[in-house]
Amino acid sequence: MPEEAGATKAENEQEYLEELSKKPFLSRLGGYVKLSGPGWLQSAITLGGGSLAGALYLGVLGGASLLFVQLFAMIIGVIMLSAIGYVALSTKQRPFQAINEHINPVLGWGWAIATLMANMVWCLPQFSLGTAAIRQNLLPGLFGAGAGMPDWADKLIVVALILAAAVVVIWTYDKGSKGVKLFEGLLKVMVGIIVVSFFLVVVRLAFSEKGLEWGGMFSGFLPNVGRLGRPADALQALLQKVDPGMREFWSGMIVDTQRDVAITAAATAVGINMTFLLPYSMLARGWGKAHRGLARVDLGMGLLIPYVLATTCVVMAASSQFHGKPGVDLETGTAIEGSKLPGRYTGLLLRRVKHEMGDEAYNRLSEAERNERANSLGDADKMMAAVLVKRDTIDLAGSLEPLTGRAVGNYIFGIGVLGMALSTIIILMLISGFVVCEMIGIPPKGKARRYGSLVAAVGLLGPFIWGGKTAAWLAIPTSVFNFTLLPIAYIAFVLLLNQKRILGDEMPAGGSRIRWNVLTITCTLIATVLALWAMWIKIGWYTIVAVGVFLVLVVVGHFLRKPKSARA
């Protein structure tokens, strides 16, 4: 059992923590850093393709004004993960069993199935992003357009290398406490590489002749939900030049995209699979009640700080290079070498033509006639299309190169992107192994956990099924889907936090219980409302059907549940 591993070590840590609690704050902080681990695993999963895509497109669309989105989402996530950690460390019981026995098996199984689905779906953009980083940024001559191989062949080689690297790291997790320590050490290094890579890019931009808009960055951290419902000032100025009859088309496109990007930011800050990982990684270390304070600090140091630093750097870089600026030359329609922006630019112009003509009239035109109409549009429409065209990692790296040089603009940025993708793939596969073992009712270790982790490897299809489309953008729709599953976990753990049968004397009481409930219930309500909103936008009235079916199953599960007494 993971929770039994390292029991002696945990006892020694308990004594160390008791001694540490008597020392000054900075001394305690240094001691906590030495013992940290699960929080860094959370960083390794959250700093992935979704976070990169969310930050990239937040910067493109809103500049620095939308920096608050990811910060606010992560604060909510840390609050909920702290509650999850409190429950797991207080009971030392595997959460899947606890939810099934003491709350509702539908919530328990819903949590496990949703986590496995999220892992499989979320792995798609990670493999796609990692493949793109190698082929476009790091080794374009060996695996990219200059390799001379068929597109599918070099993609297959790169995907196989990424998968092999992930499997090697995951296999170390079963080497006892030393394996867990090695595993966490490797992930810490990856997270460090990610943060340092993007930080170096921003530092170089800050000292460039153009500099960065620091005032806008600090104001962007101030929450303002109204910014999500309207185009940013730089885009508003461009909209005023568009024909009044077409402003609604472009404005609607901006707002709709901002909505999806904001949901992505919320979904990737803390996803449902992270709620599964945290308690199991803590139990695998042998942590218990004495580690609850350490767990909260660990989340702050290992998750909150690296996440905010990395995503802020990406937003600032994207804002500096792309916000309110055309991605292609309006006269020639060309972009940087290797970029697919010209094709996406033309696609936006064709959407503009279709909107004006209507589907029926547009469908009667030949391809040549459609392109002719698109090319005949005015400069204002062309500027909007050029500004809103979806960028990819190669576009951001290429735009940085004149300012930062090739080493920073392409290689360091590419290493950061690859680190994001690989670390997330590793953790998604690790979680899948835990989930598979729980679902079939065996201890999450050994061959079962290792082979169960390969379920998430279905993500290797990402670079192939997504074709030539924007690799980073694939994270947007997958994140929107995964976000709709998050309330299942939040609701389950809010109920566990108030369950006397399982927490016993460790259940929060008095002012502590009020604080926990106010914070967790507020966060759960926010996540639920946003998830329902996302579902309504995507599937409309089917949202009511889906929610209704789920609630019926929850009621049935309540009556079928056979509670057992909580373990001491």
N, C-alpha and C positions, 0 to 999 in steps of 0.2 A: 504493500500500500504506500502511495506517495506520502500520506500524512505520518506514516511510521518511520519513513527514511530520515536519517539524521536526527533522531530523537535526542541522543546524547549531546550532539552539537547544539541543539536547541536549548537544552538545560544549561549548558555553559553560557550560551548567549543570554539566557534569562538572568543569570548572576551578573554578567557584564552589564546588562541594561539597568539592573538595580543600582550598580555602582555608578553608572553613567548619569543616572537621574539626579545624582547629588552634585554634579559638576556644573560649571558655568555653561551658558547657552552655546557658545562657539565650540567648546570642548565636546558637548553632547552632539552638536551637528557633525563634527568630524568623526565621531564614533558611529553615528547613524550612516554616514557615507560608506564606511567600511562594511556595514552589514546590509546595505541596500541591495536589491536584486529584482523582485517582482515588478517594481515601478518601471525599471528599465526595460523589462519585457513588454510592458504596456507601451512604452515609447517605440519599441521596435515594430509593433504592429500598427500604431496610429500614424507613425511617420512613413507612410507608404504612398502609393499612387493616388489615393483619394485625397490625402492631405495636400500633396503636390498640386493636383489638378484644382482642388478648391482654392488654394492660395494663388495659383497662377491666374485663374479666371476671375477671382475677386480683384486682383490687381489690374487686370485688363479692363474690367467693366467699371469698377468703382474707385480705382486708384487706392490711395491710403484710407479713404473714407469708410471702408468696410472692414478694417482691421478688427473691429470689435466682435465680429461674427464668430471667428474661431476662438478668440479668448473667452467669450461668454459661453460657447458650447463646451469648451474644455473645463471651465469652472463647474458647470452642471455635472459633467462627467466625473470629475474628481470627487464631488460630493457623493454621488451615487456609488462610486467604487469604494469610497471610504466606508459607506454603510455596508456594502457587500463584504468588505474585508472584516469589519467588526463582527458580522454574523458568523463568517467562516472561522475566524480565530477564537471566537467565544465558544463555539460548539465543537470544533475539530471534526465536524461531520461533513461528508461530501454534500455539496448543495443540491445536486440532482436528487439524491435520496431524500434529503430533508424536505424539499419542496413537494415531492410526490407523497411522502408520508404525512406531512403536517399541514400542507396548504391545499394543493390540488394537483393531481397527476396530469391534467391537461396543461396546466401552466408549466409543470416540470418537463413533460415531453415536448410541449410547444417551444420551450426555451432551448432544449437540446436540438430539436429538428431545425428550428430557425437558425441556430448557431451554425449547424453543419451546412445548411443552404447558403448562409451568408459567407462562410468560408469558401465554398465552391465558386460562388458568384464573384466574390471580391478578389479571388486569385486571378481571374481573367485579366483585369487591367494591370495587375502587378507583373505578370509574365509579359504582357504587351509592352509595358513601360520599360522593364528591364531589357527586353530585346531591342527596343528602340534606342535606349541609351548606348548599348554596345555597337549597334549597327550604324547609328547616326553620329554619336558624339565621340566614342572612345576608339573604335576600330573600324571605321568606315571602309578602309582599304582592304581589310581582311574579310569582313562579313557584310559590308554594306553594298552600295551601288557599284563600287569599284572592285568588288571581289571576283566578278566574272562568273559567279554561280547563279543558278536559277533562284528566284526570290524565295521559294518554299524551302530550298535546300539549305541556304545559309541560316534561315530562320530556325529550321529544325536543329541545326548544330548548336546555335546559341541557346535555344530553349533547353536542349539536352544538358548543356553545360550549367545553366542556371539551376535546373532540377537536381543535377548531381551535387552541386555545391550545397544546396539546401538539405539534401538527404544526408550528406556527410556530417553536417552540423547537428541535425536532429538526432542522428545515431549516438552522438556523445551524451545525450540526455539520460540514457539508461546506464551510464557508468557509475552509478551510485552518487553519493554526495559530491565527489570530485567531478563527475560528469555534469551535474547540475551547475556547479561553480564554473566549470569551463564553458558551458553553454551560455550562462549569463554573462561571463566575461567577454565572449565573442560578440554577443549582442550589444554590450556596452560600447565596445570598440566601434561597431557599425553605427550606432546612434551618434557617437562622437564624431565619426567621419561625416555623417550627414550634416550635423549642426555646423561643424567647422567649414565644410565645403561651401554651404550657402552663406555663412558669416563672412568668409573671405570674399565672396562675390560682392556682398553689400559694402564691405570695407573699401574694396577697390572702386566701386561706384561712388562712394562718399568722397573719395579723394580725387575723383576724376574732375575734369574741367567743368562738367555739367553739375556735378554734385547730386544730393538728394534733398527732397522736401521734408525736412525733419519736423517742421511745424505741423504739416498735414498728417504725419505719422502719429504724433502724440494725440491730436484731436480725433484721429480715426479710431482710437481705442475707447472713446466715449460712446456708450451705447446709444444708438438712434435707429430704431426699427423703421422709421419713416424713409430712411435712405434706400431700403430694399424695394420700396414701391414706386420709385421714380429714378430716372436716369441721373447719373452724376452730372455735376455742373459742366464738365468738359464736353460731355455728350449732348447735354441740353443745348449748348451753343451751336453744335453741328446740326442738331435737329431743326433749329430755327431757320436754317438755310434750305431745308427740304420743302418741296411743295406741300402746302397745308393738308392736302388730301392724303398724303402718304406719311405724314408724321406719326399717325397712330400705328401704322404698320411697323415702322422702325422702333418706336417707343415700346410697343407691345413685345417685340422681339427682345429688346434689352431687358425689360422687366421680367419676362418669362425666364430668360436665361439666368438672370440674377437670382431668381427664386430657386431654380434647380441647383445653382452653385452654392447658395446659402444652406440648402438642405444637405448638400454634400459635405460642407464644412461641419455642420452639426453631426452628421452621421459618422464622419471619419474621425472626429475628435474622440468619441468613445462609442464604439459599435457594440452590438450584442455579443459578438465573439470575445470582446475584451472582458465582458462581465463573466464569461465562462472561464477565461484564462486566469484571472486574478486569484480567486479562491484556491484553485488547484495548484498554481505555482507557489502560493504561500504554504499550503499543506505539504507540498513536496519538499519544502525547506524545513519542515518540522516546526513551523511557527505556531504559537498559541496565544493565550490571553496576554502574556507579558509583552508580546510584540505589537500590540494594537497601536501604541503611540508611534513606534518605528514605522509601521505600515503607512500611517498618514503622512509622515515626513518623507518616506520613500516615494509615495505618489507625487508629492510636490517636487522633490529633487529629480526623480527619475522620469517623470511623465510631464508634469505641467511646464517646468522650465525649458527642457529641450524642445517640446512641442511649440511653445510660444516663440522661442528664438528662431527655430527653423522656418515655421510658417510665416512669421513676420518678415524674415529675410526674403523669402520667395515673393510675398506680396509687394514688398518695396522694390525688388528688382523688376517684377512684371509691370508695376505701376510706372516706374522710371522709363522703361523701354517701350511700353505698348499703350498705356492708357491715353485715349483720345488721339492716337497716332495711327496713320495708315500702315497696313502690313505689306502692301504691294505698291509699286509705282503706278499711279493712276494713268499715266500715258502709255506705258509699255505692258502693264499687268504682270511684271516680273517681280520675283522676291529673291531671297538669299538662296544660294546653291543647296540643293537637297530638300528644300522646303516644298510642301504641297499647297502653300497658300494660294497661288494663282487659281487652282481648280476650285478651292473652297470659296474664293472671292467671286468667281463666275457663278457658282451655285447660289450665293446670296442674291446676286443680281437677277438670276432667273426666278428666284422666289418672289422678288419684288415685281417682276413682270407678270408672273402668274397671279399675284394678289390683285393687281390692277385689272387684268383682263378677265379673271374668273377661270375656274377649272375647265369648263367646256370649251371656251374659245382658245385657251392656251393649249389644250390637248390636240386641237386641230392643226396647230402649227408644226412645221417640220423642225428638226433640230437646228438647221441653219437659220431658219426664220426666228427661232427663239433667241439664238445667240446674237442675231442682228439687232433685235429689239433691246436685248440687254446692253449691247455696246452703244446703243443710241441714247441711253439714259443720261440724265444731266450729271454734272460734276458733284452736286450735293448728294445724290443717291450713291454714286460711285464712292464718294468719301465715306459714307456711312457703312457701306459694305466692306471697304478696305479697313476701317477701324474695328468692325465687329467680327472680322474673319477669325476663326478659331486658330489660335497658335498652338504649337507643340513644343516639346523640350528643345528640339533642334533650333526652332525659331528664336527662343529666348537665349540659348547659348550663342547662336549666330549674331544676334543683335548686341550681345555683350562684348563680342570679340574685338571690335574696333576700340572699345574703351579699356578693356581689361587685358587684351592680348589673348592668344589662342589657349595658353595653358589654363588660365582662369575661366575664360569664356566658354571653352569647350570641354577640356579634360577634367578640371576640378568640378565643374557643374555636372558633367556626365557621371563622375564618381559618386557625387551626392545622390543623383537620381537612381543609379544602379544600387547604391546602398539602401535607399528607401525601398525599392522593389524587392531586393533579396531578403532583407530583414523581415519584411512583412510576409513574404512567401513562407519563410521558415516558421514564423509564429503561427500563421494560419494552418500550416500542416501539423504543427505540434498540438494545437487546440483540437484539430480534427481527430487526432489519435485519442485524446482524452474523451471526446464526445462519443466516438465509436465504442470504446470500452464501456462507458457508462450505459449506453443504449443496449448493449448485449449482456450487461450485468457482470463484468469481470473487472479485476483490479486494473487500473490504467497504467500498465507498465509492460516491459518485455516486448516480445514479438507482436502481440496484439496491438499495442499502442503504436509501434513503429509502422506496421503495415496499415493500420487505420489512418495514420497520417497521410498516406498516399491518396486518400479520397480527395483532398483539396488539390492534388496535382492535376485534376481536370482543367485547372486554370491554364495549363500549357497550351490549350487550344486558342487562348486569347489572341495571339499574334496572327493566327490563321483565319479565324472567323471574323475578326474585325477588319481584315483586309488592309486597304491603303488609307483608312480613315485615321483621324487624329488619335494617337495612342493615349495621350493624357486624358482626352475627353471621354474615353470608355469608362473612366472612374466615376463620371458624373451620373449616368443612368443607373449603374450598379449600386452606387452609394444611396441614391434615392430609394431604390428597392429595399436595401438593407435597413435603412432608417425606419421603415414602416414596421420592422420586426422588433425594434428596441424596447417599446413599452412592455412587451411580454416579460422581459427580464426585470425591468424596473418595478412593475407591479408585484411580481413574485417576491422580490427582496424587501419591498416595503411591508408586505404581509409577514414575512419571516421576522423582520425587525420587531414586530409587535406580537410575536408568538411566544407566549409564556411556556408552552409545553416543550419547546426546543431550547430556548435561551435560559429558562429557569431564572436564577438569581442574577444572571448577567443581562437580562432584558433592561434597557434603559428605563429609568424611573424619574419622576419629578421633573425638574427643569431640563435635565438631559433628554428625557423622552420627548418633551415638547419641542426642543431644538431639533432633534433628529427628525421628528415627524414633519415639522414645518419645512425643513430643508428638503427632505426626500420626497414628500408629497408634492411640493411645489415643482421640483424638478421633473417628477413623473408626469404631472399635469401638462407641463410645457412640452415634454417629449411626446406625450399622447396626442395633444392638440396638433402639433406640427406633423406627426405621422399621419393622422387622419386627413389633415389638409393635403399632404403629399399624395395620399391614396385617392382623395376626391379629384384632384387635378388630373391624375393619371388614368383612373378607371371609373370616375363618375359614380353613378348610382350603384355600381357593383360594390362600392365601399360598404354600403349599408348591408348588403347580402353577406359580404365577407365577415364583417364585425358581428352580424347576427348569428351566423353559423358558429363562430368562435365562442360567443357568449353561451349559446346552447350547449356546446361541448363542455364549457367550464361548469355549468350547472349540473350536467350529467356526471362529470368527473367528481364533483363535490359529494354526490350521493354514493358513488362507487368507491370513494377513498376509504382506505382501511388504516387509520392512524395507529402508529406504534408509539410507545413511550420513548421520549427523548433519551439519548445516551448521556450518561453522567459526564 
